Amino acid sequence: MSATAQRDVPTSTGEVAVQRSEGSAMSKSSFPWHARPGLAGGIDKDGTRAAELLGLGFGSVEFGTVAVGPRAGAELAALRARLAALPPRAPGAIGIGLGQPADAAPRALAACWIAGLYGAWDVADYLSFNLSARACAPLLAPARLALVTDALRAVAAARAGLPRRVPLALKFRLGGADEAPPAVALAAAAAGFDLLTAVLPDDDPKRLSRLHALITAVSDGPAVVAVGGIRKASDVAELRASGAAGVQVHRAFSESGATCLAQLLGSV
C-alpha cells in the first residue's frame, strides 16, 4: 500500500458541525477535510508541487485536471507516482481531477472516466470527474444527458469492485440565476456520487440562492462543495450558511499564495 493510502485521513462519510438556522437546507453529508478550505484543481496539474501544497494547511488539495482514457494515461501515471512517493505527513485530503481527452468522442466518456478511476483510486482521498471546463459544453447538451448519466452510473458501479470505497465527485458549472439545478448534478446524486463541486459564477448577486436551490434538491444525498469568487472569510461564511459542506479556492491562492488561507479562516 502506498504512503498516501496509509495516511490517517478518513475516507468514509462523516459530519462537520456547522451552525445554521433551524430548518435551513444543508448538505446532509460532508467529509472531515471540509472543515477547512481546500485548494481547487488547476494549481498543480502534475503533482510536482504536492509536498509544498499539502503542507500549507488546507483541508484538501486537488491535483489535475488530468485527461485520461484507454489510450491516454501517461500524465495520470506520472501524477500517481509522485503522490505515491510522498512521505507520511499531517492529515489533509488528496483529490485528483479527471477529464476526457479533447479528441475523445463523447461516447468514450464512460471508458475514459473508468480508466481514471482505476488509475488513481489508490493514491486519492477522492476523485473529481470534471465537466466544468468549457470544452465539456457539448457533453452538457440536453441530448447528451442520457450518455453522461450512463457514464456516471458506470463509474459508480466500477467503484463498487475496488478494495476501498473512494469518494466520487462531479465538478460542474452552476449556471445562471434563472436556470434549474444542473441535470448532470442530479444525475450524479442519483448514481451514488458522494460530492458535487459547484463552480459558482463570480460576482453574481443570485449565486447564493442558486447554490441553496441545488443543495435543497440533493439534501438527502452528496455533499455540495462551492468554488468560485471566494476570497475572504465572509465569503466562506456565506456559503456555509447557504448549506455548502465545504469550499475550494483557486484565484485567491493564485493572487495571494499561502497567505490566503489565513484570510479565508478570518485569522488576519
N, C-alpha and C positions, 0 to 999 in steps of 0.2 A: 504493500500500500504506500502511496506517495506521502511525502511530508505534508502536503496540502490536505489530503484526505484525513490525516491523523490529527489535524488541529482540533482544539476544543471549541468548535463552533457548532451550535445546534443546527440541525437541518430539518427538524420537524416543526410543524406549526406551533407557535407559542403566542402569548399575549403580551403586548406592550401597553402598560397603563397610561392612558392619556385622558385628561379631563375634558368632557364635552357636555353640553347641555342635555338634560334628560329628554329622550325621545328623538335626538338627532341621529341621522343615518351615519354609519361609520363602517369601515371595513371590519367584517367580523373576525378575520384572521390577520395576523401580522407575524413577523419574524424578529428574533432578538436584535438583528442588526438594524432594524428600522428605528431603534431608539435614538440613533444619531444620523445626521445627514450622510448620504452616500455620494460617491463620485459616479457620474453617468459615463456611459460609453463614449468613445471618441477621443479621450485624453491620452490613453495609451492603447494602441491597437495591437501591438505585438508582444507586450509583456516586458519590454526592455527596461521599463521604469517600475516594475512590480514591487520590488523591495522598498523603494523610496515611497511610493504612493500608499502602500499598505501600512507603512509606519507612521503616517500622519495623523491617525486618529479618527478617520471617517468610519462610519458604520459598515460601509461596503465600498468596494472598488470594482467597477465593471470594465472589463477589458474587451477590445474589439470596437466596432463590429467586424467579424471575420467572415468573408464569403466562403461558404462550404458547399460541397456537393460530391457526388460519387467520383468525380474526376478533378476536384479542386479542394485538396485537403492539406497542402503543404504549409500554408500560413497557420492553420489551426494546429497542425502538428508542432510547429516551432513554438507557438504560444503555449501549448500544453507542456512542452518540455521545460520551458522557462518557469512556469508555475510549479511544476512538479519538483523542480530543483530548489525551491525556496526553503530556507531553514525554518525551523519552528519559530513562531512569533506570537505576539499578543492576538487575542481574538479579533476578528474582523472578517467580513464575508468577501469571497471572491465570486464575482459574476462574470460570465462570458457572453458577449453579444454575438449572435449568429445570424447571417443573412444569406441570401441566394446570389450566386454569381450573376453579373449583369447580362451575360449572354445565355443564361439558362432559360429554357422555356417555362412558362407558368405551370404546365402540367408536371414539371420536375420538382415543384416546391416540396412535396412530402419527402421525396428521396433526399433532397438537399438538407432539409431540417433533421431528418433521422440520421444522416451521416454526421451532422454536427453534434447531435445528442450522443452518439456512440463515441465520437472523437474527443469529447470534453467532459463527460459526466463525472469522471473520477478525480478531477482537479478543481471542480467548481462547487460552490455552495448553492448556486442557482444558475440556470441557463436562460438567456433572454433571446427570444426569437423576434427579430426586428422588422417591423413593417412600417416604421416611421420615416424612412428615407424617401425622398421624392421619387427615386427610381422605382419604388414599390407601388406607385399610384395605379398602374394597370392591374395589379393584384387586388386592389380595393374597389374596383368597379363592381356594381351590383351583380353583373353577370358572372363574376368570378367568386362570389361568396360561397357557393357550394364547394368549389375546388379548395378554397382556403379552409373551410370547415373540415373537409376531409383530411387535409394536412394536419390540422390541429389534433383531430382525433387519432390520426396515425402516430403522431409524436407521443401523445399520452399513452397509447397502447404499447408503444415500444419501450417507454419508460418503465412500464409495469414489469418488464422482463429483466431489468437491471438489478444488481445486488443491493443497491441503495436507492431510495426514492429521492432523487434530486428534484428540488422545486423548479417548476417551469413558469416562465414569464412571457407575456406577449407585450411588445412595445409598439405603440401606435400614436398617431396624432389625434388629439381630442376633437378637433373640428370647430366649426363656427358656432356662434351663440344660438342660432335657431335650429340647429341640427339635433336629431335624436342621438342618444349614445351610440357610438360606432357599432355596427353589426358584428364586426370581427371581434370586438371586445366581449360581446355577449356570447359569441360562438366559443371563444376561448374559455369563458367561465363554464359553459355547458359541457365542454370537453374535459374539464377537470384541471385546468391550469391553476396554479397557486397564486400567481401575481399578475396584475395588469399595470403596466407602466404607461401612464398617460402623459404625452408631450403636450403641454399647455401652450397656447399662443401667448406671446409676450404682450403685456400692456393691454389686454382685453378686459374691459370692466366686468364682463359677464363670465369670466373664466371660472370663478369660484362656483357660480350656480351651475355651470356645465359640469364641473367636476362632481359636485354634490348629486346631480342627476345620475351620473354614471355610478357613483357609489351606492345610491339608492337602488338602482337597477340590479346590482350584483351584491347586495348587502349580506346575503347568505353564502357568498362564495369567496372568490380570491381577494387577497389584499390588494389595495389600489395604491400605487406609488406615483407621485406627481413630480414632473421635471419641466423646467422652463420658466424663466423670469424670476428665479429665486435668488435673491442677493443679500438678504438680511434676516435677522431673527423674526421680525414681524411677518415676513413672507412665510416663513416656516410655520409660525403660529396660526396664521390664517388658513393655511392648507390643512393643518392638522385639525383645526376647528371645523373645517368643512367635511372632515371624515377620512382624510388620507392617512393610511397606515405609516407611510414614510415619504421622504423626499430625496431627490437626487439633484446635483448641480453640475453644470458644465461651464457656462460662461463665467460664473463667479470665480471659479478656480482659474480659468484661463486668464482672467483680468487681474486677480489679486493673489494667486498662488495659495499656498498653505494657510495664509492668514485669513482666508475667507471662512475657515471653519469656526474660528472664534467669533466672527461677525454673525454667522448663522446660529451659533449657540447663545448669542447675546452676552458673551463674556468680555466684550470690549466696549 
